[in-house]
Amino acid sequence: MRVASALNIKSQFIDTNVLLYLLSADETKANRAEKILAAGGIVSVQVMNEFASVAFRKLHMSINDIREVLFTVRTQCKVVSLTEHTHDKGIHVMEMYKFSIYDAMIVASALLSNCKTLMTEDMQHGQKIDGVLKIQNPFY
């Protein structure tokens, strides 16, 4: 099992919306998000920040509950930082693919982490970025 998780960590980037479905009343989506997280993957600090923002502002979760969820994410996923290199790559992605700056930074983080798949429902399912990163809507 640890070998499978290690392989997935190198190939799967998880976007904020997938993590938010962990909290969903939609049992099918919550279960799917849980399976994705259990398989491991990569998230960026941006993903964790976005999760905390939505959980606090919109879902009215306590800071302790947010910390608890993010602790679980950290145990299952590698967390990558945002760097100047990420920013430069994100600007390129924004220009080439016309993504918002925030989506472009997610894509840039996934590309720089050598991921093969970006799990998100916020972008076009099946789209290939730079010929290497496939957008996959896990709820499609």
C-alpha positions as CSV (number, residue, x, y, z in Angstrom):
1,M,0.0,0.0,0.0
2,R,2.8,2.4,0.8
3,V,4.3,1.8,-2.6
4,A,1.1,2.6,-4.4
5,S,0.7,5.8,-2.4
6,A,4.3,6.8,-3.2
7,L,3.6,6.3,-6.9
8,N,0.4,8.4,-6.8
9,I,2.2,11.2,-4.9
10,K,4.4,11.7,-7.9
11,S,1.6,11.8,-10.5
12,Q,-1.5,13.4,-8.9
13,F,-2.0,17.0,-7.9
14,I,-5.2,17.7,-5.9
15,D,-7.0,21.1,-6.2
16,T,-8.9,22.9,-3.5
17,N,-12.4,21.9,-4.7
18,V,-11.6,18.2,-4.2
19,L,-10.6,18.8,-0.6
20,L,-13.7,20.9,0.0
21,Y,-15.8,17.9,-1.1
22,L,-14.5,16.0,1.9
23,L,-17.0,18.2,3.8
24,S,-19.8,17.8,1.4
25,A,-23.3,16.7,2.3
26,D,-23.3,14.9,-1.1
27,E,-22.1,11.5,0.1
28,T,-21.0,10.3,-3.4
29,K,-18.7,13.3,-3.8
30,A,-17.5,13.2,-0.3
31,N,-16.6,9.5,-0.6
32,R,-14.9,10.1,-4.0
33,A,-12.8,13.0,-2.4
34,E,-11.9,10.7,0.5
35,K,-10.6,8.0,-1.9
36,I,-8.6,10.6,-3.8
37,L,-7.0,11.9,-0.6
38,A,-6.3,8.4,0.7
39,A,-4.4,7.6,-2.5
40,G,-2.1,10.5,-1.8
41,G,-0.8,13.2,-4.0
42,I,0.5,16.7,-4.0
43,V,-1.1,20.0,-2.9
44,S,0.4,23.4,-2.8
45,V,0.4,25.9,0.0
46,Q,-2.1,27.9,-2.2
47,V,-4.5,24.9,-2.0
48,M,-4.2,24.8,1.7
49,N,-4.8,28.6,2.0
50,E,-7.8,28.5,-0.3
51,F,-9.3,25.6,1.7
52,A,-8.8,27.4,5.0
53,S,-10.4,30.6,3.5
54,V,-13.5,28.8,2.2
55,A,-13.9,26.6,5.3
56,F,-13.7,29.7,7.6
57,R,-15.6,32.3,5.5
58,K,-18.3,30.2,3.8
59,L,-18.6,27.0,5.9
60,H,-18.1,28.8,9.3
61,M,-15.7,26.1,10.5
62,S,-13.6,26.7,13.6
63,I,-9.9,27.2,13.2
64,N,-9.3,24.0,15.2
65,D,-11.5,22.0,12.8
66,I,-9.7,23.6,9.8
67,R,-6.3,22.7,11.3
68,E,-7.6,19.1,11.8
69,V,-8.6,18.7,8.2
70,L,-5.4,20.2,7.0
71,F,-3.4,18.0,9.3
72,T,-5.0,15.0,7.6
73,V,-4.2,16.5,4.1
74,R,-0.6,16.9,5.2
75,T,-0.3,13.3,6.3
76,Q,-1.6,12.0,2.9
77,C,-0.1,14.5,0.5
78,K,3.2,16.2,-0.1
79,V,2.9,20.0,0.2
80,V,4.8,22.2,-2.2
81,S,5.7,25.8,-1.7
82,L,5.0,28.7,-4.0
83,T,8.2,30.2,-5.3
84,E,9.2,32.8,-7.8
85,H,9.7,29.9,-10.3
86,T,6.1,28.8,-9.7
87,H,4.9,32.4,-10.2
88,D,6.9,32.7,-13.5
89,K,5.5,29.4,-14.7
90,G,2.0,30.4,-13.6
91,I,2.2,33.7,-15.6
92,H,3.2,31.6,-18.7
93,V,0.3,29.2,-18.1
94,M,-2.1,32.1,-17.7
95,E,-1.0,33.6,-21.0
96,M,-1.0,30.4,-23.0
97,Y,-4.2,28.8,-21.7
98,K,-6.2,32.0,-20.5
99,F,-6.6,30.6,-17.0
100,S,-7.2,32.9,-14.1
101,I,-4.1,33.7,-12.1
102,Y,-5.1,31.4,-9.3
103,D,-5.9,28.5,-11.6
104,A,-2.6,29.1,-13.4
105,M,-0.7,28.9,-10.2
106,I,-2.3,25.6,-9.4
107,V,-1.4,24.3,-12.8
108,A,2.1,25.7,-12.5
109,S,2.6,23.9,-9.2
110,A,1.3,20.6,-10.7
111,L,3.7,21.0,-13.7
112,L,6.7,21.8,-11.6
113,S,5.9,18.9,-9.3
114,N,6.0,16.6,-12.4
115,C,2.4,15.5,-11.9
116,K,0.6,13.7,-14.7
117,T,-2.9,14.5,-13.5
118,L,-4.5,17.5,-11.9
119,M,-7.7,16.5,-10.0
120,T,-10.1,19.4,-10.3
121,E,-13.6,20.3,-11.4
122,D,-12.7,23.9,-12.1
123,M,-11.1,23.3,-15.5
124,Q,-11.8,21.5,-18.7
125,H,-12.0,17.8,-18.2
126,G,-9.5,16.0,-20.4
127,Q,-7.5,19.1,-21.3
128,K,-3.7,18.5,-21.7
129,I,-1.4,21.2,-20.4
130,D,2.1,21.5,-22.0
131,G,1.5,17.9,-23.3
132,V,2.1,16.4,-19.9
133,L,-0.5,17.4,-17.4
134,K,-4.1,16.1,-17.9
135,I,-7.0,17.8,-16.2
136,Q,-9.3,15.2,-14.7
137,N,-12.6,16.0,-13.1
138,P,-13.0,13.2,-10.6
139,F,-16.8,13.9,-10.3
140,Y,-17.4,13.9,-14.0
